């Protein structure tokens, strides 16, 4: 039978009693067997309204004959029995049960997403989960729970933003650093060079993409003492690995092969992110922003260019990833900002 990983949390009422109630309910559910449960971990609330009490969190491994959706329904029924009612997102609750993993199943539906879309960077999830399911695999990232947990402790506190042209990377990066002790890295944009490039990509693509690659390498050089001495977050409005995705739009096959050699050599020398935030938005939104900012040469960009770039960025982000990836809709900045802030807080 399939194995699944469940996250448990409570910060209202008798927290320990609520978690015990959930485990008893799971043990009594038809076609479900509780294999093992972690210790209970005291954790600070992340996101949501201020003034909440701290949580007790745990993780449990279950064996079940139920498919994912009926398994979710069992969890939701136990939550209701414990007194949970609909409320504001990330608000206090007597019981929270999340279906984190269901074997190596990947689902992305309106009611259920598996693996849980935020589990890969939440310390309050990974600490108890690594105790009971360290060998379980995150099927999207290809990392074990133990590796995800170790990443939280070993990675430099560096967040990279990536996305297609006009996704709002610079705006979001600046907002993330405002009001917190964070270092902002922004990538200079040579508008005159870009205008010449857009006017004649075959002539200028190779030199410009190589220039961007070298610039990103210099900004993210791992031997820069600022990385070892800087304990607060660093946020960049670019991602080193985006170089390969952008170059694929314009370079010939021969040029791309040569570019990849240089890219791989530089990649070994740069600081990888602790978290990558991949922004995306519908083509219509991106094209409208491109028109509004009136950057020289960008008027030649088409939906085809954006489709190819969005596809290449997603492939780059999830092919042998160097860190967890948070994918967000860049068309709603007001929703994206607190989502990223909460993710950063959850990693500390």
N, C-alpha and C positions, 0 to 999 in steps of 0.2 A: 504493500500500500504506500501511497505517497506520504512524504514527510513535509510538514510546513513549520514555519517559524512565526511565533506570535509575540507581539509586544504588548505589555500590560502597563497601565499607569493609573494613578489616582491621586487627587489632591483636595478632595472634599470629604468631610466626615471621617469615619474610621478607615483610614487608607489601607492599613494592613488587612482589616476585615474585608474590605472591598476586593482586594486582590485574592484573598483566600476564597471569597465567594465565587470569583471568576474561575479559579482553578477547579473548584468543586463542580461548577456548572459545566466546564469542559469535560471533566472526568465522567460526568453523568450523561453527556450528549451521545446520542446513537452514532455509531460508526466513527467515534473519536477516541483516541487513547493518548493520555498525557505521558510522554516519554520521560521528560525531565524539565525541571524549572530552575531558573537561576535564583540566587539570593535577591533580596529586595534592596534597591539602591535609592538613596535620598538624593534628589536632584533639584536644582533651581528651575523654576518655570522659564520657558523660552517663548518669546512672542506673546501675543494676546494682551488682554487688559492688564493694567498694572495692579499691584496689590494682591496677587494670588499667593496662596500658600505653596510651599515646596511639594514636589511630587515624590511618591514612591513608585519606582519603575522596576520592571522585571521582564524576563523573556522566557518563553516556553517552547519546547519542541513537541509537536503533536504528530501522531500517525493517524491518518484518516482515509476512509473510503469515499468521503464526500468530495465532489468537484469544488473548484475555487468559489463559485458564487454561493452554493449552499453553505460552504464553510463560513463565508462572510456573514451570511444570514444568522448562523448560530452565534457568532460573536456579537452581532447587533442585538439579538434577542437577550443575551446575557447582560449587555450594557443597559438595556431598558429595564430589566428586572432589578438591576442595581440602582435604578433611579435616574439614569441619564435621560435628559430631554434635549430637544434641538435648541441650539444657542449659538452665540457668536463664535466664530472660528478661534481656536486656541484659547478658549475661555476655560475656567475651572470646571472640573467634572468629577463625579464620584468614581467613574470607571471609563477607561479608554482602552479598547482592544483593537489592535491593528494586525492585519494579515500582512506580514513583512515579506515572506518567501513561501512559495508553494512548489516544492521540488525545484526544478529548473524551468518552470513555466514562466512565460512572458505574456502578459495581458495588458492592454491599454484601452479600457472601455470607459463609458460614462459613469458607471457605478463602481468599478473595481479596476485598479491598476496594480499589477504585480510584476516585478518587485515593488514594494512601497516606494513611491517616487522620491522620498526625502530620507530614507533610512541610511543611505551611504555616508552621510556626514553628521549624523546626530549622535553625539557622545552618549546621551541618555538611552539611546537604543543599542548602540554597539557595545557598550560596556557589559550589560547583562547578556546580550546575545553572544558575545565572544566566549562567555563562560560556559554556555551550553551548546553552542553551534558554531564554534570557531572554524570548522572544516566546511561548513555549508557555503555554496558558491552563489555569488550575485550574478545571475546569468546574463545581465546586460553588460556589466563592467568586466566580468571574468575574474573578479577578485574574490577571495574568501572573506568571511566575516572577520577572521583574525587579522588579515592583511588590512582591511578597512580600519579596524581598531588601531592597529599599529601606525597607520598613516596619520591619525589624529595627533599622535605624540611626536612623530619624527619629522613631519613636513614643516617647512618654514611657513609662517602665517602670511601667505601670499595668495591673493585672489585675482584671477585674470578674467577679463571680460572679452567675449568674442561675439561676432555676429556679422550679418551682411552689411553692406554699405547703407548708412543712415539708420542703423538700428538703435542709435542712442547710447553707444558705449561710453563716450566721453562725458556726457551729461550724467549718466548713472554713476560712473566712477567718481566724479567730483562730489556728487551727493552722498556717496557712501563714506567719503573722507571728511565731510563737513560735520563738525561737532564731535569727532572722535579722534584720538591720537593715532592717525594713520598716515602713511606715506603714499602720495599719489604719483604714479608714473604715467605720463601722457606721451603719446607718440607724435612728434612733429610731422605736419603734413605739408610737403612742398607743393603748394598749389600750382605754381608755374610749371613744375615738372609733370604734375598730374595732367594739366591741360594739354601739354605737348603729347603725353602718352595717349590720352583718349583720342586725340586727333589722328594718331598713327600708331596703334598698338604694336604691329609687327616690328617697327623700328625701335621703339623705346621699352617694350615689355621686359626684355631680359635685364637691362641695366637697372631699371626702376625696381623690379622685384628683388634683385640682388642687393640693391641699396637698402630697401626695407628690411631684408633679412639681416644684413649686417647691423643696422640700427637697432633692431630688436635684440640681437645678440649682445650688443654693447650695453643696452639698458638693463638686461637681465643677467649679466655676467655673474656666474656663481662665485667667483673669487673676489667680488666687491665686498669689502668689510661691512658695508651697510647691511648686508643680509645677515651676517652673524651677530652683529651688534644691535640690530633693530628687532626688539621683541614685540612691537605692535604690528598691526596689519600693514601690508603693502598692497595697494590696489592699482592695477594697470588697465588702461582702456584698450589694450591689445593683448594678444596671446601669441607666443612665439610660433606655435604650430599652425596658426592661421596662415602663415607664409606659404605653406605648401598648398593649401586650399585656394588661396587667391591666385597663386602662380599658375595653377592648373587651368584657369580661365583663358589665359593669354599666351602661354608658352607652347611651342611646338613639342612634339614627343621627344625629339632629340634634346631640345633645351630643357625640358622638364627632367629628363634623366640626369643631365649635368647639374641642374639646380638641386635635385634630391641628394646628390653627393655632398654638396656644400651644406645643405640643410642638416643632414645627419651629422656632419662634423661639428657644426655650430651647436646643435641640439645638446650634445654631451657636455657643453660648457655653460648652459644656462640654468637658472633656478626654476624648477617646475612648480606649478601652482599647488596649493593645498586644496583649492576648489576652483573649478572652471565654471563660469556662468555663461551659458550659450543663449544669446538673445535671438529671437526669431519674430517675424511678423509677416502678414500677408503682403504679397507683391504690391498691391494697390497702396497700402500704407507706406511702404518703403519708397515707391516712386513719387508719391505725393510729398514726402519729406525731402527727397532729392530735388524736386522742383522748387520747393520753398527755400532751401538754403542756397540755391543758385551758385554752387561751386563750379568753377570753370571746367568745361569739358564733360561734366557728368550727365548732361542732357542726352548723350548718346546711349546711356544705359537702358536696357530693355528688360522685359519680364524674363526673357530667355537667359540673360546674364545673371539675373537675381536667382532664378531657379537653379542654375548650375552652381552658383556660389553657395546657396543654402544647402544643397545636396552635398557638396564637397566639404563644407564645414561640419555637417553632422557626421559624415563618414570619418573625418579626421578625428572628431571628438571621441567617437566610440570604438575606433580601431586601435587596439593596444593602448588604452587610455593611461595617462600618467597620474590621473587624479579623478575623484568623483566629479560628475557633471550635473549641474542644475540647469535645466532648460526652461526658459521663461518666454512669455509672450511680450515682446517689446512694444506692442501697440498700446499697452496699458502701463504707463510709467508709474502711476500712483500705486498700482498693485505690485509691480516688480520690486520697487525699492524696499518695502518692509519684508518681502519674501527673502531678499538677499541678506538684509540685516539679521533676520532671524536665523538664517543658515550659518552666518559667521558666528553668531552667539552660540549656536548649538555645537560648534566645533571646539569651543574653548573649554 
